[in-house]
Amino acid sequence: MSMQEWIERKRDGGTLAREEIEALVAGLVRGEIPDYQTAAFLMAVYLRGMDEAETTALTSAMLRSGAALDLSAIAGAKVDKHSTGGVGDKVSLVLAPAVAACGGSVPMISGRSLGHSGGTLDKLESIPGFRVGLTLDELCAQVADLGAVFGAATSDLAPADRLLYRLRDATTTVASVPLITSSILAKKAAEGIDGLVLDVKTGSGAFMASPRAARELARSLVSTAERLGVRAVALITDMSQPLGAAIGNSVEVLEAIETLRGKGPRDLVELVTRLGAEMLLLAGLVPDLRVGRRRIARCLADGSAFRRFHSIVARQGGDVAAIENVGLLPRADLHTLIESPVSGYVRSIDCRALGAAACALGAGRRRMEDVIDHGVGLMCMRKVGDAVEAGEPLLLVLYNDAARCAAVRPALEAAYVIGAERPRARPLVRARLAGATCRERS
């Protein structure tokens, strides 16, 4: 069979066999399939979808298209977390050292910012000298020694994913559940993990804005992971407003450090303890989630999570003085306030608009080649449900370019909706899906 025939069958709603998908991925990696045919195939998948067997076959083929971490010499289960992306989501910076301090092994290979969503690697590179481009041997050695590592995907780790993602982005086929599933799980399974906790966001700041779309993706991720032999749990979490207060890079590192020292914002602490408990349970380190949450909370309170983060920063070449004295982190030269035009309660926040504004200030990328300004960003001074008087600040804007700040100001002013009545509180964790049958409960 030829690529043209596979495209035609997928276009017409048919299915591909595992052997055909494996041949397609192998041909892609060898450079035998031209971009225009790959793009046509991606569009056919976007429009027609894939069934469970096809999604699993694609994920498996992408996983086996390159190298993988070998963590077999490390005792115990290896676990990780993946977030589908949001605004102000600095969970990984706190979660990995906290789980490691509780005895877990976390090979956290992360990504960079693109669009309105921030990237863990860019945030960590706010710390002067912090090195994320580690070799596979360095990644494995650090997990063995410290229990956690933050690294970028190496060129030989699931290379099919990079080839496909480049074309998905160019052809606007990113928002396809089977393509998202295979992209996430191919990279995560290549870490050599035994368990994976998935933080699937929903709300205005999420890629899957509707709860229905978030549930569809969560089910696909959990069931596909388990068919690959990786135990998985998904939490569907709220991203209708930023997580914590900080949006940017160095400002999020600062907030993460405060959380590691036991002084973080309530919503960030809650999500870290919920996700961390799931990771500890998958690793067999606690008997139930209640004990897991207590363990994570204790590591934050007693400083052991911060000490582990300190060790990770030192091991990866970062200037530990900058996390001991956060005034040494990059800082924007200028700042301004966005004030409330009326008195009332914060009814809603356009979370995506805040993320896009931070990106436009220089905190993120529209294109992968864009240069990050680590010092700029936003600080949310009011969250949904908070009371506010006319003239009181809603946002602190940290910037270095006055023209960029002026350009985003109208969007920032429009992002907050103030009303006369306090809105009903939304739960941070909407649902939990686990097991091969994707059992769901709140």
PyMOL commands that set and color helices and strands:
alter all, ss='L'
color gray80, all
select helices_A, chain A and resi 3-11+18-29+35-48+52-63+91-101+120-124+136-146+159-170+177-189+211-227+250-260+266-282+289-301+304-315+321-324+326-328+351-363+402-415
alter helices_A, ss='H'
color red, helices_A
select strands_A, chain A and resi 79-83+106-110+148-152+195-202+231-238+246-248+334-339+344-349+377-380+387-388+393-399+416-419+429-434+439-441
alter strands_A, ss='S'
color yellow, strands_A
deselect
rebuild
show_as cartoon
